[in-house]
Amino acid sequence: MKTKLVVAAGIMVMLCAGAGWAEAEAEQPRITVNGEAVVYAQPDKVTVNFGVETWDNSIAIAKKKNNEVMSRAVAAAKKLGVENKEIQTDYLTIEPRYKNDYQKKNFLGYFVSNTMAVTIADPGKLEKLVEKLLEAGIENIGGIDFQVSEYKKYREQAREMALKAAQEKAEKMAAVLNRGIGAAMQISEGYSGWSGWGSRRQAMTQNVAQEVPGGGGEPGTIALGKISIRASVSVTFELK
């Protein structure tokens, strides 16, 4: 019986101590802030999607017309340094069309649509590539995707800057109230990614911006711009 009483008493002490620790932790003053940062990086490769649609009453002729245009386009891309592994077929469709599709009346011909994607390692050649594709007979250029090879490195750089921005913000806010901050108690990451290319733009809420130097060609019809790689964090600090 005495043994049971001692065990029960021990459990009660542990419960009380646990409750005390939880209460002490809940009463610990703290401050939670958000930190955001963006790094601007020069794109070092670009993917271009392009295609052409041909038609004829003969399916063989329609395919031949299409192949001729795409062959000229691929040859033009290779002359600018695009490797075979960087040339891929996006999609290919062959279909008969009618003026009245529902009743299949008034046959218009066989339509062949072909779209390809090429990735060029020198974004400075983009304008020349577009020019040569159009000369080859390409009818549409559907998408131009600028990319950064070392995206992970720049993302980590942006995240580090965001953490420093959060710490600086917490220190300044606490100082206004004659307080200081202690150790970080909790860290969570928000949005992290890149927001595209083009003219340099900054969000109103960002804390830090840093530009990564990169080579750029002479200004032309197509401006390469910069890719903005963003990171945001939320940090809770002890408030002293």
ZADO-1210 file (C-alpha; in nm, 4 decimals, padded with zeros to 6 digits):
<atoms>
<atom x="00.0000" y="00.0000" z="00.0000" code="MET" pos="1"/>
<atom x="00.2817" y="00.2356" z="00.0858" code="LYS" pos="2"/>
<atom x="00.4467" y="00.1594" z="-00.2466" code="THR" pos="3"/>
<atom x="00.1289" y="00.2576" z="-00.4336" code="LYS" pos="4"/>
<atom x="00.1050" y="00.5810" z="-00.2388" code="LEU" pos="5"/>
<atom x="00.4658" y="00.6722" z="-00.3140" code="VAL" pos="6"/>
<atom x="00.4198" y="00.6035" z="-00.6881" code="VAL" pos="7"/>
<atom x="00.0995" y="00.8060" z="-00.6939" code="ALA" pos="8"/>
<atom x="00.2722" y="01.0933" z="-00.5159" code="ALA" pos="9"/>
<atom x="00.5586" y="01.0769" z="-00.7680" code="GLY" pos="10"/>
<atom x="00.3170" y="01.0951" z="-01.0584" code="ILE" pos="11"/>
<atom x="00.1420" y="01.3968" z="-00.9055" code="MET" pos="12"/>
<atom x="00.4758" y="01.5761" z="-00.8610" code="VAL" pos="13"/>
<atom x="00.5691" y="01.5091" z="-01.2248" code="MET" pos="14"/>
<atom x="00.2296" y="01.6341" z="-01.3474" code="LEU" pos="15"/>
<atom x="00.2591" y="01.9485" z="-01.1416" code="CYS" pos="16"/>
<atom x="00.6127" y="02.0093" z="-01.2619" code="ALA" pos="17"/>
<atom x="00.5043" y="01.9552" z="-01.6250" code="GLY" pos="18"/>
<atom x="00.2206" y="02.1983" z="-01.5831" code="ALA" pos="19"/>
<atom x="00.4603" y="02.4494" z="-01.4288" code="GLY" pos="20"/>
<atom x="00.7014" y="02.4210" z="-01.7211" code="TRP" pos="21"/>
<atom x="00.4204" y="02.4620" z="-01.9722" code="ALA" pos="22"/>
<atom x="00.2918" y="02.7666" z="-01.7837" code="GLU" pos="23"/>
<atom x="00.6405" y="02.9170" z="-01.7667" code="ALA" pos="24"/>
<atom x="00.6867" y="02.8613" z="-02.1389" code="GLU" pos="25"/>
<atom x="00.3461" y="03.0155" z="-02.2130" code="ALA" pos="26"/>
<atom x="00.4370" y="03.3197" z="-02.0048" code="GLU" pos="27"/>
<atom x="00.7712" y="03.3692" z="-02.1830" code="GLN" pos="28"/>
<atom x="00.7451" y="03.7029" z="-02.3674" code="PRO" pos="29"/>
<atom x="00.8079" y="03.6619" z="-02.7365" code="ARG" pos="30"/>
<atom x="00.7973" y="03.8507" z="-03.0628" code="ILE" pos="31"/>
<atom x="00.7107" y="03.7075" z="-03.4051" code="THR" pos="32"/>
<atom x="00.8190" y="03.8814" z="-03.7241" code="VAL" pos="33"/>
<atom x="00.8286" y="03.8093" z="-04.0958" code="ASN" pos="34"/>
<atom x="01.1362" y="03.8512" z="-04.3111" code="GLY" pos="35"/>
<atom x="01.1392" y="03.8657" z="-04.6912" code="GLU" pos="36"/>
<atom x="01.4151" y="03.8962" z="-04.9478" code="ALA" pos="37"/>
<atom x="01.4651" y="03.8813" z="-05.3222" code="VAL" pos="38"/>
<atom x="01.7757" y="03.8106" z="-05.5287" code="VAL" pos="39"/>
<atom x="01.7898" y="03.9213" z="-05.8922" code="TYR" pos="40"/>
<atom x="01.9835" y="03.6820" z="-06.1150" code="ALA" pos="41"/>
<atom x="02.0789" y="03.7036" z="-06.4802" code="GLN" pos="42"/>
<atom x="01.9200" y="03.4163" z="-06.6803" code="PRO" pos="43"/>
<atom x="02.1791" y="03.1868" z="-06.8358" code="ASP" pos="44"/>
<atom x="01.9557" y="02.9751" z="-07.0594" code="LYS" pos="45"/>
<atom x="01.6203" y="03.0070" z="-07.2293" code="VAL" pos="46"/>
<atom x="01.3648" y="02.7613" z="-07.3678" code="THR" pos="47"/>
<atom x="01.1608" y="02.8620" z="-07.6730" code="VAL" pos="48"/>
<atom x="00.8417" y="02.6842" z="-07.7845" code="ASN" pos="49"/>
<atom x="00.7532" y="02.7234" z="-08.1512" code="PHE" pos="50"/>
<atom x="00.5268" y="02.5553" z="-08.4017" code="GLY" pos="51"/>
<atom x="00.3576" y="02.5552" z="-08.7392" code="VAL" pos="52"/>
<atom x="00.0303" y="02.4263" z="-08.8819" code="GLU" pos="53"/>
<atom x="00.0044" y="02.3011" z="-09.2406" code="THR" pos="54"/>
<atom x="-00.2842" y="02.1532" z="-09.4352" code="TRP" pos="55"/>
<atom x="-00.3731" y="01.9855" z="-09.7636" code="ASP" pos="56"/>
<atom x="-00.6351" y="01.7544" z="-09.9101" code="ASN" pos="57"/>
<atom x="-00.3652" y="01.4869" z="-09.9062" code="SER" pos="58"/>
<atom x="-00.2464" y="01.3826" z="-09.5621" code="ILE" pos="59"/>
<atom x="00.0949" y="01.2907" z="-09.7032" code="ALA" pos="60"/>
<atom x="00.1429" y="01.6359" z="-09.8554" code="ILE" pos="61"/>
<atom x="00.0226" y="01.8079" z="-09.5370" code="ALA" pos="62"/>
<atom x="00.2812" y="01.6140" z="-09.3351" code="LYS" pos="63"/>
<atom x="00.5533" y="01.6849" z="-09.5899" code="LYS" pos="64"/>
<atom x="00.4880" y="02.0605" z="-09.5766" code="LYS" pos="65"/>
<atom x="00.5065" y="02.0524" z="-09.1994" code="ASN" pos="66"/>
<atom x="00.8248" y="01.8465" z="-09.1920" code="ASN" pos="67"/>
<atom x="00.9963" y="02.0841" z="-09.4334" code="GLU" pos="68"/>
<atom x="00.9251" y="02.3873" z="-09.2149" code="VAL" pos="69"/>
<atom x="01.0273" y="02.2147" z="-08.8928" code="MET" pos="70"/>
<atom x="01.3455" y="02.0775" z="-09.0519" code="SER" pos="71"/>
<atom x="01.4491" y="02.4278" z="-09.1556" code="ARG" pos="72"/>
<atom x="01.3704" y="02.5578" z="-08.8065" code="ALA" pos="73"/>
<atom x="01.5753" y="02.2858" z="-08.6358" code="VAL" pos="74"/>
<atom x="01.8674" y="02.3457" z="-08.8721" code="ALA" pos="75"/>
<atom x="01.8574" y="02.7176" z="-08.7924" code="ALA" pos="76"/>
<atom x="01.8593" y="02.6430" z="-08.4175" code="ALA" pos="77"/>
<atom x="02.1581" y="02.4103" z="-08.4532" code="LYS" pos="78"/>
<atom x="02.3534" y="02.6781" z="-08.6389" code="LYS" pos="79"/>
<atom x="02.3140" y="02.8957" z="-08.3301" code="LEU" pos="80"/>
<atom x="02.4629" y="02.6271" z="-08.1066" code="GLY" pos="81"/>
<atom x="02.1552" y="02.4349" z="-07.9917" code="VAL" pos="82"/>
<atom x="02.2460" y="02.0695" z="-07.9280" code="GLU" pos="83"/>
<atom x="02.0333" y="01.7709" z="-08.0320" code="ASN" pos="84"/>
<atom x="01.9519" y="01.6869" z="-07.6688" code="LYS" pos="85"/>
<atom x="01.8040" y="02.0363" z="-07.6253" code="GLU" pos="86"/>
<atom x="01.5517" y="01.9883" z="-07.9084" code="ILE" pos="87"/>
<atom x="01.2263" y="01.8138" z="-07.8174" code="GLN" pos="88"/>
<atom x="00.8865" y="01.7639" z="-07.9770" code="THR" pos="89"/>
<atom x="00.6192" y="01.9206" z="-07.7580" code="ASP" pos="90"/>
<atom x="00.3156" y="01.7811" z="-07.9374" code="TYR" pos="91"/>
<atom x="00.2028" y="01.6650" z="-08.2828" code="LEU" pos="92"/>
<atom x="-00.1560" y="01.6389" z="-08.4094" code="THR" pos="93"/>
<atom x="-00.3023" y="01.5304" z="-08.7413" code="ILE" pos="94"/>
<atom x="-00.6748" y="01.5720" z="-08.7976" code="GLU" pos="95"/>
<atom x="-00.9320" y="01.6107" z="-09.0756" code="PRO" pos="96"/>
<atom x="-01.1431" y="01.9251" z="-09.0598" code="ARG" pos="97"/>
<atom x="-01.4807" y="02.0138" z="-09.2023" code="TYR" pos="98"/>
<atom x="-01.6832" y="02.3298" z="-09.2321" code="LYS" pos="99"/>
<atom x="-01.9564" y="02.1384" z="-09.0518" code="ASN" pos="100"/>
<atom x="-01.7742" y="01.9292" z="-08.7932" code="ASP" pos="101"/>
<atom x="-02.0912" y="01.7811" z="-08.6489" code="TYR" pos="102"/>
<atom x="-02.2186" y="01.6355" z="-08.9761" code="GLN" pos="103"/>
<atom x="-01.8706" y="01.5873" z="-09.1250" code="LYS" pos="104"/>
<atom x="-01.9649" y="01.7840" z="-09.4371" code="LYS" pos="105"/>
<atom x="-01.7600" y="02.0109" z="-09.6648" code="ASN" pos="106"/>
<atom x="-01.4151" y="01.8576" z="-09.6107" code="PHE" pos="107"/>
<atom x="-01.1464" y="02.1269" z="-09.5709" code="LEU" pos="108"/>
<atom x="-00.8406" y="01.9049" z="-09.5609" code="GLY" pos="109"/>
<atom x="-00.5947" y="01.7355" z="-09.3274" code="TYR" pos="110"/>
<atom x="-00.4339" y="01.9719" z="-09.0753" code="PHE" pos="111"/>
<atom x="-00.0971" y="01.8911" z="-08.9215" code="VAL" pos="112"/>
<atom x="00.0132" y="02.0870" z="-08.6121" code="SER" pos="113"/>
<atom x="00.3616" y="02.0421" z="-08.4747" code="ASN" pos="114"/>
<atom x="00.5187" y="02.2184" z="-08.1771" code="THR" pos="115"/>
<atom x="00.8782" y="02.1862" z="-08.0587" code="MET" pos="116"/>
<atom x="01.0879" y="02.3251" z="-07.7754" code="ALA" pos="117"/>
<atom x="01.4547" y="02.4203" z="-07.7935" code="VAL" pos="118"/>
<atom x="01.6801" y="02.5317" z="-07.5101" code="THR" pos="119"/>
<atom x="01.9636" y="02.7683" z="-07.5916" code="ILE" pos="120"/>
<atom x="02.2528" y="02.8117" z="-07.3481" code="ALA" pos="121"/>
<atom x="02.3244" y="03.1709" z="-07.4538" code="ASP" pos="122"/>
<atom x="02.0217" y="03.3971" z="-07.3901" code="PRO" pos="123"/>
<atom x="02.2012" y="03.6685" z="-07.5874" code="GLY" pos="124"/>
<atom x="02.1220" y="03.4700" z="-07.9033" code="LYS" pos="125"/>
<atom x="01.7487" y="03.4663" z="-07.8350" code="LEU" pos="126"/>
<atom x="01.6597" y="03.7485" z="-08.0706" code="GLU" pos="127"/>
<atom x="01.8603" y="03.5908" z="-08.3528" code="LYS" pos="128"/>
<atom x="01.6949" y="03.2542" z="-08.2861" code="LEU" pos="129"/>
<atom x="01.3463" y="03.4031" z="-08.3089" code="VAL" pos="130"/>
<atom x="01.4399" y="03.5791" z="-08.6312" code="GLU" pos="131"/>
<atom x="01.5713" y="03.2588" z="-08.7913" code="LYS" pos="132"/>
<atom x="01.2690" y="03.0567" z="-08.6806" code="LEU" pos="133"/>
<atom x="01.0327" y="03.3027" z="-08.8463" code="LEU" pos="134"/>
<atom x="01.2425" y="03.3005" z="-09.1618" code="GLU" pos="135"/>
<atom x="01.2193" y="02.9201" z="-09.1661" code="ALA" pos="136"/>
<atom x="00.8398" y="02.9460" z="-09.1825" code="GLY" pos="137"/>
<atom x="00.7433" y="02.9092" z="-08.8169" code="ILE" pos="138"/>
<atom x="00.4028" y="03.0676" z="-08.7625" code="GLU" pos="139"/>
<atom x="00.3897" y="03.0995" z="-08.3867" code="ASN" pos="140"/>
<atom x="00.6263" y="03.1205" z="-08.0932" code="ILE" pos="141"/>
<atom x="00.4155" y="03.0170" z="-07.7995" code="GLY" pos="142"/>
<atom x="00.6391" y="03.0621" z="-07.4977" code="GLY" pos="143"/>
<atom x="00.9803" y="03.1914" z="-07.3915" code="ILE" pos="144"/>
<atom x="01.1000" y="03.0578" z="-07.0559" code="ASP" pos="145"/>
<atom x="01.4090" y="03.2188" z="-06.9012" code="PHE" pos="146"/>
<atom x="01.5962" y="03.0040" z="-06.6483" code="GLN" pos="147"/>
<atom x="01.8850" y="03.0141" z="-06.4007" code="VAL" pos="148"/>
<atom x="02.1073" y="02.7063" z="-06.3744" code="SER" pos="149"/>
<atom x="02.2157" y="02.7775" z="-06.0143" code="GLU" pos="150"/>
<atom x="01.8643" y="02.8456" z="-05.8904" code="TYR" pos="151"/>
<atom x="01.9166" y="02.6464" z="-05.5676" code="LYS" pos="152"/>
<atom x="02.2192" y="02.8568" z="-05.4713" code="LYS" pos="153"/>
<atom x="02.0304" y="03.1826" z="-05.5206" code="TYR" pos="154"/>
<atom x="01.7254" y="03.0505" z="-05.3360" code="ARG" pos="155"/>
<atom x="01.9406" y="02.9649" z="-05.0325" code="GLU" pos="156"/>
<atom x="02.1009" y="03.3074" z="-05.0555" code="GLN" pos="157"/>
<atom x="01.7582" y="03.4707" z="-05.0552" code="ALA" pos="158"/>
<atom x="01.6486" y="03.2579" z="-04.7580" code="ARG" pos="159"/>
<atom x="01.9567" y="03.3578" z="-04.5572" code="GLU" pos="160"/>
<atom x="01.8902" y="03.7235" z="-04.6336" code="MET" pos="161"/>
<atom x="01.5270" y="03.6828" z="-04.5260" code="ALA" pos="162"/>
<atom x="01.6344" y="03.5373" z="-04.1896" code="LEU" pos="163"/>
<atom x="01.8735" y="03.8275" z="-04.1310" code="LYS" pos="164"/>
<atom x="01.5997" y="04.0711" z="-04.2266" code="ALA" pos="165"/>
<atom x="01.3661" y="03.9099" z="-03.9720" code="ALA" pos="166"/>
<atom x="01.6287" y="03.9380" z="-03.6986" code="GLN" pos="167"/>
<atom x="01.6974" y="04.3032" z="-03.7768" code="GLU" pos="168"/>
<atom x="01.3272" y="04.3799" z="-03.7784" code="LYS" pos="169"/>
<atom x="01.2750" y="04.2099" z="-03.4398" code="ALA" pos="170"/>
<atom x="01.5717" y="04.3973" z="-03.2864" code="GLU" pos="171"/>
<atom x="01.4445" y="04.7357" z="-03.4053" code="LYS" pos="172"/>
<atom x="01.0868" y="04.6712" z="-03.2954" code="MET" pos="173"/>
<atom x="01.1996" y="04.5543" z="-02.9510" code="ALA" pos="174"/>
<atom x="01.4386" y="04.8485" z="-02.9115" code="ALA" pos="175"/>
<atom x="01.1512" y="05.0953" z="-02.9562" code="VAL" pos="176"/>
<atom x="00.9983" y="04.9449" z="-02.6424" code="LEU" pos="177"/>
<atom x="01.3319" y="04.9363" z="-02.4576" code="ASN" pos="178"/>
<atom x="01.3471" y="04.5613" z="-02.4892" code="ARG" pos="179"/>
<atom x="01.5898" y="04.3162" z="-02.6512" code="GLY" pos="180"/>
<atom x="01.5535" y="03.9818" z="-02.8236" code="ILE" pos="181"/>
<atom x="01.6928" y="03.6441" z="-02.7255" code="GLY" pos="182"/>
<atom x="01.7227" y="03.3136" z="-02.9053" code="ALA" pos="183"/>
<atom x="01.4978" y="03.2141" z="-03.1932" code="ALA" pos="184"/>
<atom x="01.2217" y="02.9885" z="-03.0571" code="MET" pos="185"/>
<atom x="01.0435" y="02.8974" z="-03.3800" code="GLN" pos="186"/>
<atom x="01.1158" y="02.9344" z="-03.7530" code="ILE" pos="187"/>
<atom x="00.8837" y="02.8652" z="-04.0456" code="SER" pos="188"/>
<atom x="00.9292" y="02.9243" z="-04.4159" code="GLU" pos="189"/>
<atom x="00.6717" y="03.0868" z="-04.6373" code="GLY" pos="190"/>
<atom x="00.6818" y="03.1377" z="-05.0134" code="TYR" pos="191"/>
<atom x="01.0084" y="03.0515" z="-05.1851" code="SER" pos="192"/>
<atom x="01.0477" y="03.0631" z="-05.5599" code="GLY" pos="193"/>
<atom x="01.1068" y="03.2771" z="-05.8646" code="TRP" pos="194"/>
<atom x="00.8552" y="03.5156" z="-06.0160" code="SER" pos="195"/>
<atom x="00.9593" y="03.5275" z="-06.3780" code="GLY" pos="196"/>
<atom x="01.1644" y="03.7596" z="-06.5939" code="TRP" pos="197"/>
<atom x="01.1459" y="04.1021" z="-06.7457" code="GLY" pos="198"/>
<atom x="01.1748" y="04.4505" z="-06.6058" code="SER" pos="199"/>
<atom x="01.2933" y="04.4694" z="-06.2480" code="ARG" pos="200"/>
<atom x="01.0052" y="04.4944" z="-06.0044" code="ARG" pos="201"/>
<atom x="00.9960" y="04.4802" z="-05.6266" code="GLN" pos="202"/>
<atom x="00.7084" y="04.3845" z="-05.3968" code="ALA" pos="203"/>
<atom x="00.6005" y="04.6517" z="-05.1498" code="MET" pos="204"/>
<atom x="00.6455" y="04.4113" z="-04.8572" code="THR" pos="205"/>
<atom x="00.9971" y="04.2921" z="-04.9234" code="GLN" pos="206"/>
<atom x="01.2722" y="04.3735" z="-04.6764" code="ASN" pos="207"/>
<atom x="01.5883" y="04.3058" z="-04.8723" code="VAL" pos="208"/>
<atom x="01.6869" y="04.3028" z="-05.2387" code="ALA" pos="209"/>
<atom x="02.0184" y="04.2012" z="-05.3841" code="GLN" pos="210"/>
<atom x="02.1268" y="04.1837" z="-05.7462" code="GLU" pos="211"/>
<atom x="02.3511" y="03.9039" z="-05.8628" code="VAL" pos="212"/>
<atom x="02.5837" y="04.0407" z="-06.1312" code="PRO" pos="213"/>
<atom x="02.5692" y="03.8754" z="-06.4687" code="GLY" pos="214"/>
<atom x="02.6753" y="03.9361" z="-06.8216" code="GLY" pos="215"/>
<atom x="02.4359" y="04.0987" z="-07.0623" code="GLY" pos="216"/>
<atom x="02.4481" y="04.1585" z="-07.4339" code="GLY" pos="217"/>
<atom x="02.3751" y="04.4702" z="-07.6302" code="GLU" pos="218"/>
<atom x="02.0186" y="04.5950" z="-07.5879" code="PRO" pos="219"/>
<atom x="01.7876" y="04.4691" z="-07.8613" code="GLY" pos="220"/>
<atom x="01.4239" y="04.4032" z="-07.9356" code="THR" pos="221"/>
<atom x="01.4038" y="04.1396" z="-07.6606" code="ILE" pos="222"/>
<atom x="01.5195" y="04.2600" z="-07.3173" code="ALA" pos="223"/>
<atom x="01.6488" y="03.9732" z="-07.1054" code="LEU" pos="224"/>
<atom x="01.5831" y="04.1434" z="-06.7738" code="GLY" pos="225"/>
<atom x="01.6410" y="03.9626" z="-06.4443" code="LYS" pos="226"/>
<atom x="01.4798" y="03.6664" z="-06.2716" code="ILE" pos="227"/>
<atom x="01.3692" y="03.7518" z="-05.9188" code="SER" pos="228"/>
<atom x="01.4189" y="03.4676" z="-05.6691" code="ILE" pos="229"/>
<atom x="01.2216" y="03.5285" z="-05.3497" code="ARG" pos="230"/>
<atom x="01.2129" y="03.3854" z="-04.9997" code="ALA" pos="231"/>
<atom x="01.0073" y="03.4612" z="-04.6906" code="SER" pos="232"/>
<atom x="01.0286" y="03.3383" z="-04.3322" code="VAL" pos="233"/>
<atom x="00.8497" y="03.3817" z="-04.0017" code="SER" pos="234"/>
<atom x="01.0631" y="03.3783" z="-03.6846" code="VAL" pos="235"/>
<atom x="00.9640" y="03.3910" z="-03.3177" code="THR" pos="236"/>
<atom x="01.2271" y="03.5305" z="-03.0783" code="PHE" pos="237"/>
<atom x="01.2417" y="03.5513" z="-02.7010" code="GLU" pos="238"/>
<atom x="01.1607" y="03.9017" z="-02.5847" code="LEU" pos="239"/>
<atom x="01.3862" y="04.0208" z="-02.3036" code="LYS" pos="240"/>
</atoms>
